[in-house]
Amino acid sequence: MEYTKTAYDLIRADILLGALKPGERLRVVDLNARYKSGLTPIREALVRLSSEGLVEAEANRGAKVRNASLEELQDITETRIDIETWCLTRAIERGDDEWEAEIVRSLHLLSRAPTPSTEDDQESAAHWEMLHRQFHYALVAACGSEWKLKIWNMLMDHSERYRNLRLLNNFRAESKVKKMDAEHAAIATAVINRDTDKAVELIGKHLSATKLAAERLIQKQIKDAKLP
């Protein structure tokens, strides 16, 4: 049976992909016209997304997509490196053959996934992002901490908003795509070889590189007055 996406699923996906931009007003009537989901489900979705920090509610002004900022990007990245390093270290200690096989499988699928061909190619961006998330989750899945993984998932949501700035603005940049693929392959190799020090070093560099690329794009957008 095919899964029917709810108003929450649709709005959340568009926020993470950037189809609903940072700072954009979220009027219930407009969202209903866009998603045809009904006013009550949309209101409920906005409340839920607000609790997750993806939507900001303002007194007497409704709701808007959470703004993007250099300060938040720095905080998210530093926190994610801390959490992912902990999870990765424990996963390397605890992981079995099936865990290794899932890392190899998810890396293979990610390396074959097309990246966006234009800055509006959100379908390819969404597919690539799904596989990218599956790969990173495969790395840490064996850590043994349900709560750490919940925190990791929340950080991935907020990271995704910024990462898609890089993804959608680097279409056709074949050299950058190859660099990302090489980084992912090197991380997977270090993890499967149980080289904890190397894996931790590589994951830190990988996340920091994404942050720096997103920072440059945010700075450009601020300069162009495209962000509030």
N, C-alpha and C positions, 0 to 999 in steps of 0.2 A: 504494500500500500504506500502510495507516494505521500510524503510528509507535506502538510500544508503550512506554509510559513505564517506566523502570527504577525500582528502589528509590531510587537516587540522585536521579533526577528528582523523584519524589514527595515525598521528605523535604525536598529542597532547596526545592521550590516552597512547601511548607507553612511552612518556616522564614522564607522571604522574605515571604510573605503574612501571617505572624503567627498562622497556625493552630496552629503549634507555637511557644509563647511564649518570650521571652528567659528563660533560667534553667531552663526545663522539662527534667526528667530524660528521657533517651532510653533506655529499656530495650528491648533487642532483642526480647524476647518480646512486649512491648506493641506495638512497631512492626510486628511480623509479623502480629499480630492486626488491626492497622489497615490494612495495605497488602497483606497476603497475597502477599508477595514472596519469602519464604524467609529463613531465618536467615543463611545465608552472604552473599547479596547485601546484606542490611541491614547486616551487620558491615562489609562492604567499602565500602558507601556512607558509613557513619559515619567510617571512616578517611579517605576522600576529602574529606568535608565538613570534617573536622578540619584537613586540610592547607590548606583554603581559608579557614579561620578562622571558619566558620559554626557549628562544633560545638567544644566544649571537652571534652577527655578528662581525667578525674581518676583518679589512682591509687587502685585498689580501690573506686572509686565509679561506674565506668562513664562515661557521656557525658551532656552536657546541651547545650541550645541556648546559644550564646554570649549572655552577659548584655548588656543595653543600658545605656549610660551617657552622661551629658552630655559627659564628657571624650572618649569615642570619637566621638560625633556631631560635636563641634567639630573633631577631628583629621581625620575623614573629609571633612567639608565643605571645610576649608581645602585639603586635598590634592587633592580633586576640582576645586576652582576652579583650582588651579595647572595640573593636567593638562589640564582641559577648555579653559582659556584658550590653552594652547600648541597643542592640537590644532585648536581653532577658528581660530586665527590662520593656521596653515599650510593648513587646508582652504580658507579664503577666498582664499589666494594660489594654490592649486593646482586648486580645484574647477572642473568644466566644466558644460555645460548639463544633462547627465544627473544630475549631483550636485544641481543646483538643482531639477530636476524631482522627485527623490526627497524633497527637503525639503518641497516643496509637497504631494506625495502623502501623506506621513506626517503632516503637520500637518492635512490635511483629515480623514484617518481618525481622528486623535486628537480633533479638535474635535467629531466626531460620536459618539464613544464614550460610552455612559452611565456615570456614576459610581455607586458603590454606593447602593442605596436604603435599606439598613439597615446597621448595624454588623457584621452577620453575612453580608452579601452578598459573599462572597469570589470568586464567579465573575465578577461585574462588576469587582471590584477587580483580579483577575488579567488580565482582558481589557484594561482601561484601562492597567494597568502595562506590559503587553506593547507596546501602541501608544505609550505614553510613552517607553519605552526605544528603540523604533524611531525615533521623532522625534529624540531627542537623539543617537542614533548617526548618523542621516542628516546632522546638522550637522557632525560631526567626521570622517566616514568618509573624506574626501579628504585627510586630513592627511599621508598617505604614510609613517607610522611604525607598523609592525606591533606593536612592543613597547609603544609608547605606548597603542595601542588595547587591548592585552591588559590593561594596568594600568587603563585607563579602565573596561573591563568588570568587573574585580574591584571597583573602587570603586563601580560601579553596583549590584553585588550587595549590598554592605554598606549603601549608601545606601537601597536598596529596603526593607530591614527597617524603617528609621526613617520613610521616606516613607509607608509603608502605615499607620503610626500616624495620620498626618494624614488620609490618604484615607478610612480606615474610620471615623474620628471626625468627619468633616465631611460625612457623607451628608445630603442634602437642603439643604445650605448652598449655594443656587444662586448667591449673590453671590460666594462663594469660588471656585466652579467657573468662573464667568465671568472672574474675576480671573486664574486660572491660564491659561485659554484666551487671554486678552489678552496675558499675558506671553509665551506661546509664539509667538503671531502676531508680536509686536514683535521678538522675537529672530530669527525666520525672515526678516522683512523686512530687518532690518539686515544679516544674513548675505548674502542674495541681492543686496542693493545694494552689497555689498563694503565696508560701513562697519565696518571692524575695531574701531575704538575704541568705537563704539556697541554692537556685538555683544558685545564683552568686558565692557563695563559692565553690559549687561542680563543676561548669563548669570551674572555675579557676584551681582547683586541677586536674581535668580530662585533660585539655590541657597541664598543666605543666608536668604531668606524661608521656604523650606521647612524649613531648619534651625531657625529661630526657632519655627515652628509645632510642629515635633516636640518641641522643648525644653519648650514649655509643657505638652504632653501627658505627657512623661516626668516632669516635676516634679509634675504632678497625680497620676500613678500611684504615684510614690514616696511622696507624701504619704498616699495611700490604702492604702499597703502592698501594692500589687499586683505590684510588682517586688521581687525579692530584693535 
